[in-house]
Amino acid sequence: MRVTVWNEFRHEKSNPIVAGIYPAGIHGAIASGLVENGILGVTTATLDEPEQGLSTERLAETDVLLWWGHRHHDEVSDALAAAVCERVNAGMGLIVLHSGHFSKVFKRLMGTPCTLRWRAQGELERLWVVDPAHPVAAGLPPFFELEREEMYGEPFEVPPPDELVFLSWFKGGEAFRSGCGYRRGRGRIFYFRPGHETFPTYNDATIRKVIANAVRWAAPAVMEAEPFQNRRIMPPLEPI
């Protein structure tokens, strides 16, 4: 499996708190969690790299793409967002993490505003496994907790998930659909809510396991050999 972890990689350079939690970057922590859980072939890419880290060749060599973004969604080019969506439709898996819900890629694939309510006060989050039989929930307890996280609250303006795996409850009383599976074209998409940059969420063993499970679930069984727009007229199999 060829996995690429994409991250803005800006908070780690400007915020000492984030740099202290993630000295190798958020992308580095996510990548190491995947390797820790037996997923090999993991590389990373960041916004400030040439071609924003995702050239045409790089995308073509990616089976599953993980996306963490927050404050710099608008800097991602429309052309790159369109290219990622095309690859998803062709079969590439996509894992969208935390504030990536507001990325150009996710909003384009959902076709909705993807807005929500939020509060960043570092409160307890309890994630309930609402579909224990789902592959992303493999090996998990009935619920797990994060001592400090940013709150996301409903309504979450996305299409109803094809598969709902996690439901979050927060100390302040809100609930949120935190693990949502979608299918677009031949590709699978999993949105996983936790991951605010000033909390050590991606160092948590259970979170790392969930993300690894999501990567395995989203990995393509079949990839399109050529882009959809290049399909040719099909001659009849039988005389007409």
Secondary structure, DSSP 8 states (H G I E B T S, - for coil): --EEEEE---HHHH-HHHHHH-TTHHHHHHHHHHHHTT--SEEEEETTSGGGG--HHHHHT-SEEEEE-SS-GGGS-HHHHHHHHHHHHHT-EEEEEGGGGGSHHHHHHHTS----EEEEEEEEEEEEES-TTSGGGTT--SEEEEEEEEEEES---S---SEEEEEEEETTS-EEEEEEEEEETTEEEEEE----TTS-GGG-HHHHHHHHHHHHHHS-S---SS-GGG------SS--
